[in-house]
Every structure is written in C-alpha cells, then in structure tokens.
Amino acid sequence: MLLDEIKSCVESHFGDAKVAVEEQGGHYTVTVVTEKMAGLNPVKRQQAVYAPLSDMIADGRLHAVNIRAHTPEEYERQG
C-alpha cells in the first residue's frame, strides 16, 4: 500500500523521525516530527521531506502531497 511505502521511505531517510501519513481522495498529508527540522526555514523543511519521495513523485505514484514538518517542540505546542 502506498501509505506504508511513503511512511517507510520517510522514516528510513530521517531515522529518528515520527512520521504519519494520511490519504484522502488521492491527496496525501505527510507529517514529520524530528529535531532535524530545527534551524530550517519552511522551504528547506519541505525540500527535506520531498527528497526521499522524489522517485515516487517522478514515476507518478505520488502526485498530491501536503507536508507538515516540525521539531518535537513545535509539534507539542500545536497540541
């Protein structure tokens, strides 16, 4: 299933990240929570998450992706 493939791909790229993937009508939301987002601006965070997904995007398996990338502290504040 594509959800599991996306999650596994992002987890293996970031190692310590908490990753959640949701799908609704062919649109995917990928939430990544890791300290590796500290100090990165929003564009760099998006690029960091898109990088491991580039093959899936290039071959058309994945086309509509919303990225939520946070440090653990930011994620906790959102509650």
N, C-alpha and C positions, 0 to 999 in steps of 0.2 A: 504494500500500500504506500502511496506517495507520502502520506503524512509521516509514516515511520522512517522512510528514506530521507526526508528533509531533516527530521529531528536527529537521526543518526549522523548525517553529514555535518550538521552544525555542531553537534556535541563533539565529534571527533576533531573538528577544527579548533575549537576553543578549549577542549579538555575539561576545565573546571566549571564550565557554564551550566546554569539551569536553563533548559530550553523547553518551550512549549510551542506546539504548532496546532493551529485551528484552521478548519476549512469551512467555508460557507459559499455554496454556489460556484465553486471553482476558484474562489479567491482565498488565498492563504495569508494568515497572520502568524508571523514568527516572532516570538518573544524570547530574547536572550538576556540573561542576567549574569554578569560577570565583572570582576574587578578590571578586566582588560579594557573595559569601556571608559575607565577613568582617564580624564585628560583629553578625550577625543571629542571633537565637535560633532554635531548631528550628521553631517555628510560623511565624515570618516567612520562613524559608527555604522551607518547604512552600508558603506562600501565594505567594511569588515565582515558584515553578515552576508552580503551578496557574494563575496569572493568564493566561499565554499559551495555556493549554489549555482555558480556560473555555468557548469556543464548541463545542469537540469534546465536552466533558462535557455541556453543555446540550442538544445535539442528539442525544445518546445514542450517538455513535460510540465514545466512550471512557467507561468506567464504573468499571473497577477499576485504580487507579493506585497504585503504591508509589513514593515519591520518595526519592532519595538525593541530598542537596545538600551539597557540601563545598567548602572552599577547596583550592587545589592542595597546600598544606602538609598539611592533614588527610588528603587522599587519598593522598599519598605515605606518610604514617605507617601507613596501613592496609595498605599494601604488597601 
